[in-house]
């Protein structure tokens, strides 16, 4: 399995243009044709999150008679899950869609 294949698998069920995966690999200093190993897990997770962030701004698309639509909240949940699984706390916090109760009693 190559780095490209690993990113593609991590993106599943979302499909993106091959050029986007290639660009993210270049931006992340990874060769898309390199063999994937466990040492690449964090880099692949970051690349996957970068691609999924792009999909958030695109809620739907259509081309040549077919159309796709994306649930923005599900994309955020997917990013949160990937970030949490890979110890990316800052990214996980940014995409945490769970409800929170904030104690403001100290302000009284």
N, C-alpha and C positions, 0 to 999 in steps of 0.2 A: 504494500500500500504506500502510495506517495503522499507528500504533504497536501497536494491538491486533492487527492481522494479523501484524506482525513478531514479537510475543511468541508468538502462537499457532503460527507457523511454527517458531520456535526450540524450542518445547515438543514438537513432533512427534517421536515418535508418541504422546505422552501427551496425553490430553484432560482438561481441567479445566473447572470451572464458569465461565461468563462473568463472574459476580460476583467471582470470585477474581482474574481478570485485571484487571478494573476497579479493584478495591481496591488491587492492587499498583501500578497506574498512578497512582492518587491518592496513595498513600504515597510514590511516587517523584517526585511533582510533574510527572507527564507527563499529557497529554491523550490518551486512548485513540483519539480521532478525528483527532489531528494526523497530518500526512503524515510517514512514516518517511524518514529520510535517514541517510547514513553517519555523521553526527555523533551520531546517537542509538544507535549500536551498543553502546557501553559501558552506557548506561542500560538498554537492552533486555536485555543480558546479565545485569545485576544483577537486574532484575525476573524474568527467567526462572529464575535461580538461587533467588531467594526462593520462587517457586512450587514448584520441584522439591524444595526442602527440606521443604515441607509434605507432599509425596508420600512422603517417606522414612518418616514416621511412620504412613502408611497403606499397609499391605502388600497389602490387598485390599479390595474393596467390591462390593456387589451391590445391584441396584435393579430392580424390575419385571421379573424373569426373566432379567436378564443379569448377568454378574459380570466383574470385572477384577481382576487381581493384578499386583503390581509387584515386580520383582526389586530389592531394596534396593541390592545391589552395583552393578547396572547403572545405577541412578539416581545413585549416588555417582560412577561413572565418567563419566556424562554431565555432572554438575556440574563435575568435574575438568576435562573437555575444554573446556567453555565458559569456565571460569575461566582456564585456560591460554591459550586463544585470545585472551582479552581482557586479559591482563596482570594478572589478579587473583591474585597470588602467594599471599597469605594464605589466600584461599578454596581455591585449588588445593592448598595444603599440607594443609589441613584434610580434604579429600576424596580425597587421594592414597591409593589402595588398593594401590599397588605395594609389593612386599617391599623391605625395606631392611636393609643390614648396617651396624651401628653399631660403630665402633671404640671399645672400652673398655680398650685396653691402657694408657692413661694412668692408669687407676685402680689398677694393680697396684703 
